[in-house]
Amino acid sequence: TQACLTAIEGADALGAFVHKTPELALEQASAADARIKAGDAPDMCGIPMGIKDLFCTKGVASQAGSRILEGFKPEYESTVSGQLFDAGAVMLGKLNMDEFAMGSSNETSCYGNAVNPWRRGNDDTALTPGGSSGGSASAVAADLCLAATGTDTGGSIRQPAAFTGTVGIKPTYGRCSRWGIVAFASSLDQAGPMTKTVRDAAIVLGTMAGHDPKDSTSADLQVPDFEAMLTGDIKGKKIGIPSEYRMDGMPSEIEKLWADGADMLRDAGAEILDISLPHTKYALPTYYVIAPAEASSNLARYDGVRYGHRATLAQGDGITEMYEKTRAEGFGPEVQRRVMVGTYVLSAGFYDAYYNRARKVRTLIKKDFEDVFAAGIDAILTPATPSSAFGLGEMAEADPVQMYLNDVFTVTVNLAGLPGISVPTGQDKQGLPMGLQLIGRPWEEGDLLNTAYALE
Ligand code: GLN
């Protein structure tokens, strides 16, 4: 813990930690020491972690990267962070993220963006750590903590993991409780760990997961010992390569990474099969209807009364002006865009044409996966991202759709509620890390982690 606190002090330029909690960390670390001495030391005992700013942490600022939650200190602890602390984990502070987890580069954060510790060769251009869990990825990659929590609604764990050479797993929807995590799109949101290795991911996920009566979508299932399932034996496993993920204009380095990954799994005894997921091309538009729709509803609660920021009002302003001014000041442009898109697709005249249509297509996307799993496929191998990390400002200056295209390989997994993991498997010509994604059957994170372990 002390070593991490020192490293964090020297790493302000990365912008990874946005609220530091050194006193709390030292207190938790001595409590962990006492547990170790008493012979009661669970796996996470004394492990220094960073917590994404989206998690409500008791008495510690929890702003979801937004100005509208300025000054908000929750009275309660999210279930996931609470389980980690009960198991002895130490919190070093809160980690940077895109505002309300909306973004793929951490550039929508109210704190300013986190930076990727990696550089392109000798080029000094600052690169994005990805988003929305960019602070988590940057902190783990730069050794500021041993592990971090992330959340993934449309790739926000897996894409930053791929951009920073770290491991990130989004578990099956319902595996981790969403209670106490600021909601973005409730039918897609899942928490998961970001770590250096697959083994660490297995250990941390085991502590984060589990049934919680406070989240009605949390699954009442036993959490297996994921670490014990890491045998490295994947003989006879059937790995599918979906043709629809071979996009036009895909960089040759990503294609090579993908082919090399398939070879590695084949060498380890797996069978590699071509498969088809025919509705893949509709995934991005479907996601960018459903996620903003749910977000517009979830974000209605930020009214200047119950939480955080309230605008200064002028003489004669009424409650409408209070809402308008507070929300105009408190939400950044990307969040405002999502709220507008969301309310539009949910409005009476357009509901059927957009929201209901998107829900139907979502069912078809889910069925594509069910069909290949029913045909015997154990896991699906794809690239995690269409490129390696891009420069800060490079995409944000283009139109927002350019940024949305970054999520092309990741959003299908959220729409289908499946577990997906990003594993670092190579580097591009400039030495930047690149990752592959493995998608597994529902509730089979153990198998998925074991396949990832063979790829690592
Ligand atoms: N980049 C996606 C978005 O902006 C994913 C975000 C996420 O997974 N939280 O919606």
Residues whose N, C-alpha, C, O or C-beta is under 5 A from the ligand:
A	BS01	LIG	A101 M102 G103 S104 G131 S132 T151 D152 T153 G154 G155 S156 D407
